[in-house]
Amino acid sequence: MTHDGVAEWETAVLEGGPADGALIRLANRPGVVQVTHPCAVEDSTSGMRVEALYVYRRDLRVKEAPLRYGFDPASP
């Protein structure tokens, strides 16, 4: 949502998956939210960083805050 061309921040809750119950603040009601979680790397000298990626999709039936994003188990 925007007001006079400025995006308004809204609250959303993530449902299911590893971030179940997390409250987030976002603008412009994106259709998808990505959540990452760091993974341990065995070779610490590589300088590599590895993160698990989880995708949450907006529940379009919810029109007012808190918006809802459901975990997509088929995502990458």
ZAPADREN-693463 format. One line per field, with one value per residue (C-alpha): residue number from 1; x, y, z. Coordinates in steps of 0.5 Angstrom, whole numbers. Each point is the difference from the previous one (the first is absolute). Example, Ala and Ser with C-alpha at 12.3 -4.5 7.8 and 13.67 -1.06 7.14 Angstrom:
<pts>
k <- [1;2]
u <- [25;2]
v <- [-9;7]
w <- [16;-2]
</pts>
This chain:
<pts>
k <- [1;2;3;4;5;6;7;8;9;10;11;12;13;14;15;16;17;18;19;20;21;22;23;24;25;26;27;28;29;30;31;32;33;34;35;36;37;38;39;40;41;42;43;44;45;46;47;48;49;50;51;52;53;54;55;56;57;58;59;60;61;62;63;64;65;66;67;68;69;70;71;72;73;74;75;76]
u <- [0;2;-2;2;6;3;0;-4;3;-4;0;0;1;3;-3;3;7;6;-2;-7;-3;5;-3;3;-1;0;-2;-4;-3;5;-3;6;5;7;2;8;3;8;3;6;6;5;6;0;6;-4;-3;-7;-6;-6;-7;-7;-5;-8;-5;-7;-6;-5;-7;-4;-6;2;-1;2;6;3;1;1;6;-1;7;0;3;1;5;7]
v <- [0;7;7;6;-4;-3;-7;-2;-5;-6;-6;-7;-7;-6;-6;-7;-2;2;7;-2;6;5;7;4;7;2;5;-1;-7;-4;-7;-4;1;-4;-2;-2;-4;-1;-7;-2;-1;-5;3;7;2;0;7;-3;1;-4;1;-4;3;0;3;3;2;5;-2;4;-1;5;7;3;0;-5;-2;-8;-3;-8;-5;-2;-7;-1;6;-1]
w <- [0;-1;2;-4;-3;6;2;6;5;2;4;-2;3;-3;1;-1;-1;4;1;2;4;-1;-1;-5;-3;-7;-5;-7;2;-4;-3;3;6;0;7;0;6;0;0;2;-4;1;-3;3;-4;-6;1;-2;3;-1;2;0;-4;1;-3;3;-5;2;1;-4;4;5;-1;7;4;3;-7;-1;-4;0;-1;-7;1;-7;-1;-1]
</pts>
